[in-house]
């Protein structure tokens, strides 16, 4: 029996969306256990201000779900998104997974595939790209992670509120990936398949230099995943809608 490789992204798990948390836990206890590989491509959590967030029972419980999948024999990989780019070694040990850089090229069932969270390609959103460069700076991250936990929690909530307010004023097209940025990535890479999340626009796109799959986001108990089995990719809704 061939076991699939599964890709999920953008669950934004938080205590304020219990239905999505329940759906995630059910997915991890069922479909994920049947996989050979599980790739989590960012924004698993609504926010992650540092690995000491694992001291909170809510987040420890969600990470334990990943560890249970890994213990069953599934290879689990994680790529930080814009909401959880600060996952570190403690998180990786607790979840029993491998952290991948963004972007990464993997070989799956004989074909090369580019994996990314997706925000890197949203080049039309200049303000966000400036923020992204700062947030990914190792010196900035070091300073941030050494600030008091309570202060980081407060600042993350302020940043989230500011981001939500700013996004309401932006054209949705600006927050999507730039088509040329995707073409450039596919042209320079040996891989001609690109898989990403971030945009919350699940789809299959044909590009001049390859193909692109966008993973579904999760909200209010409804989500989805991308499956690769025998080299064939397909999008699936969860818990019941297939697209």
Buried (B, 14 or more C-beta within 10 A) or exposed (E): EEEBBBBBBBBBBBEEBEEBBEBBBBBBEEBBBEBBBBBBBBBBBBBBBBBBBBEEEEBEEBBBBBBBBBEBEBBBBBBBBBBBBBBBEBBBEBBBBEBBEBBBBBEBBEEEBBBBBBBBBBBBBEEBEEBBEEBBEEEEBEEBBEEEBEEBBEEBEEBEEEBEEEEEEEEEEBBBBBBEBBBBBBEEBEBBBBBBBBBBBBEEBEBEBBBBBBBBBBBEBBBBBBBBBEEEBBBBBBBEEEE
